[in-house]
Every structure is written in C-alpha cells, then in structure tokens.
C-alpha cells in the first residue's frame, strides 16, 4: 500500500483526512467530467480544512492519496476493474488497475487509519431482490468497518425501504445531516424517517462514543443533495424505471447494473442528472471535511 506523503504526514500528525473513492472516476462519469469532478471534490475537501485521500489500485499497488497524474490515469485507462472488497487481492496479485467502490474504499481507508469517507451514494438492496438476491457488498462492509461515511443517501435505483431495513438489521447507524428523512441521491425527501443530527460536532461525538463502547460498524451520514440541484422524485423515477426496463431487456446483471443505470439516467435527463451528481458529491466532501475536523479536535 502506497500512502502519499501529504496524507501520511496528516495521519501521523493527527490532521483531518477525508477518503474519496475512485469508482466515480473510472465508472461513474464520462470523460473528461470524471477527472474534472475528482479534482474539484479534492479541492472542496482542502478548502474546508482537511486533506483529501483518493483511493484506488494502480498496476497492483493500493494507492491512498492519488496525485493528479494518477487520477488522470484512472480516468482514461481502459479495463479498470470495479472493486468491491472481495476483488482487492485479485487486483493486487494480477497487477491490474482497480477503482474502489464504497465497500473497498471503506476497507482500505480504515486499514490506513482514515476515519471519514465522502461518497456520492451508497449501494444497497436492489429492486427485485426477491428474484435476484442482488445486495451490494457495501451493506456488509458498513456493518464491519469503523468509519464515518457521508453520502447523499442510497442511489434511487435501489429499493430504499429494504436498504434501510438491511442496515438496521446489520446494526449500522444512519443519521440525517440536518434532516429526519433518508435522501435518495437526486431527491432530498423519501418519507423514510431516520434520526437527525445538526452539526459535524454531533456526528464526531456519536462516532467517538460508538468506538469507545466497542461497536464495530460504520456511521452513515445521510446528507441531502443541495436544494438547487434536486430533481423531483416523480421525474427521477420515470428515468430510472425506463433505464431499469432497458437493463432487463439487455440482460445486464451484477456489477454492470449500476454503471449502466447511472449512465442511462444521465442520457435520459439530458445531462441534468450529471450536474446533480457533481453537486451532491462536492456537498458531501464539504460536510465530510467538517466532520473530520471535529473528530480530530
């Protein structure tokens, strides 16, 4: 594992660090928006007083804190693996390139000693799970890893009530940042009630108490998309339903489902979904930096 000097210095000196995933670069957005967004998200973390640590695997090396060249490489490279936790050793052993999802990023961040991670939306229980048994590895990793994950809720392509139920069963605390409703990525409100917190300091205190009494799991901080970029639920659902139909007709399954759906929704929305995605990731990076600072006081 290669930790860049800036991140290593911050960790050794107790400075706030925020982990960032690389799936958004390799699979989440089209080029060149993917690279532009990754760099903008890092800048958002810095602007708010923390050190960004974008995580991925390059030619078999785990990298914690990609530099600009590495981000551009992952953003342009072909055949970059989409890594959940289980594929990390395969990617390392065969010296491949890999972009980390929520599960892999959480695992590696915790391994490196990073306690706060900003993502776009977590994975969860997929629609039609009764037939497919398709549940994201994110759910299990969040149940096992001590980390704070700041997210705009779960992606609205999922079965959100079942996702929240699964997290509850696994003992994962989900709190709303300034809200008592679980957001759905593009949409601020879903009618699904969760406990709320009102500040980064409250999140840091909750996490500290959780660790001190020996509960080993993540704290998920659900941070709604900024109101100016919200897409009304009924409109987002229309795009998602159409994309899901196409996905089923094409026989797309497993790891390919989410990238296809997100890409197709961007097309159906004439780019509105991409703008919303960028806005919510930057907003999550800002909140994560505030939490990281509060945690390290």
Secondary structure, 3 states (H helix, E strand, C coil): CEECHHHHHHHHCCCCEEEECCHHHHHHCCCCHHHHHHHHHHHHHHHCCCEEEEEEEECCEEEECCCHHHHHHHHHCCCCEEECHHHHHHHHHCCCCEEECHHHHHHHHHHHCCCEEECCCECCEECCHHHHCCECHHHHHHHHCCCEEEECEECCCECHHHHHHHHHHCCCEEEEECCCECCECCECCCCCECEEECCHHHHHHHHHHHHHCCCCCCEEEECCCCHHHCCCHHHHHHHHHHHHHHHHHHCCCCCHHHHHHHHHHHHHCCCHHHHHHHHHHHHHHHHHHHHHHHHCC
